[in-house]
């Protein structure tokens, strides 16, 4: 059975690489460039992360991922 989970993609102004949120318990958030190491979370948690890191220099996006339950 496939479930839909979410990953937060972060585009920062001035950087060419795309980063994904890896950990949310540390301040500042830990990010990674490897999608396989990114934190897979539910929609409400991902939306909270987006609200907390959204700034004019940091553009977070929500990306859906299919995972096997």
Residue pairs with C-beta under 8 A, 6 or more apart in sequence:
1 68
1 69
2 66
2 67
2 68
2 69
3 66
3 67
3 68
3 69
4 64
4 65
4 66
4 67
5 40
5 41
5 42
5 64
5 65
5 66
5 67
6 40
6 41
6 42
6 43
6 46
6 62
6 63
6 64
6 65
7 20
7 21
7 35
7 38
7 39
7 40
7 41
7 46
7 62
7 63
7 65
8 20
8 21
8 38
8 39
8 41
8 46
8 49
8 50
8 53
8 60
8 61
8 62
8 63
9 18
9 19
9 20
9 60
9 61
9 62
9 63
10 18
10 19
10 20
10 21
10 31
10 53
10 58
10 59
10 60
10 61
11 18
11 19
11 58
11 59
11 60
11 61
12 19
12 57
12 58
12 59
13 56
13 57
13 58
13 59
14 57
17 33
18 33
19 31
19 32
19 33
20 31
20 32
20 33
20 34
20 35
20 37
20 38
20 39
21 29
21 30
21 31
21 38
21 39
21 49
21 53
21 60
22 29
22 30
22 31
22 32
22 37
22 38
22 39
23 29
23 30
23 39
24 39
24 41
24 45
24 49
29 49
29 53
32 38
40 65
40 67
41 49
43 62
46 62
47 62
49 60
50 60
50 61
50 62
53 60
54 60
